[in-house]
């Protein structure tokens, strides 16, 4: 693939201004067909790479509703880009200019994105697909699910699964030189660190057996449970620069997130 880490940093420079670091998957492994409802958000944002390029990740949450991060779609708006696609393939070749197998759609950014400060930036968006991919969507959480887990002291005993496309890290040392990009969907297991008003903080420390997000992808899902779980409780937003400490993910069980989502899907 022609797209390298330096190209990804061009997008990151824009995303950092509003939401911090965009993320992908580190210290994980190829996902294969384990999470067929997880896809990559594509747009022709890279002038040096003709055709759609990976920008962010996301998850199908309705027959034609794809969930991702608002800072991804806000970046596209700032560039005047309105045409987007989604792929659900386990791997995407950015050298291809073919639209075969891609699902075109229209994005909707949360109207309050950027307001609310760090406590709730409303960093959530959807892409309304023009046709159904024929894939079973992920299950969204009931209201206050994560609060309940924290209240009964079981949150830190739970396993979470992060899934996404983008830049990868497999080496604990080497700093930025340890990153690479291949367009393959990956997953990694995580444990909880803390729960805040709008945020679920997850460990991505490989020394404790965790993986998580890194440069090149945002909006990817965090499922509550092991690798076969389909219960989507938060989405990737930001974390530490070296991609080996903390994933800061946006909760989907809050009243704020649910108020946006219920315009597009039925909620539990």
Protein Blocks (a to p, Z undefined) as FASTA:
>chain_A
ZZdfklmmmmmmmmmmmnopadddehiacekjmlmmbccddddfbfklgcjddfbdcddf
bfklccddfklmmmmmmnopabdcddfbfbdcfkbcbfghiacddddddfkgoihijmlg
opacddddfbdehiacdddddehklmmmmmnopmmmpccddddeddddfbfghijmlgcc
ehiacddddddfbdcfklccddfbfknopacddehiehiacdeddfkbcbdfbdcfbdcf
kopmbccdddfkbfklmmmmmmmbccZZ
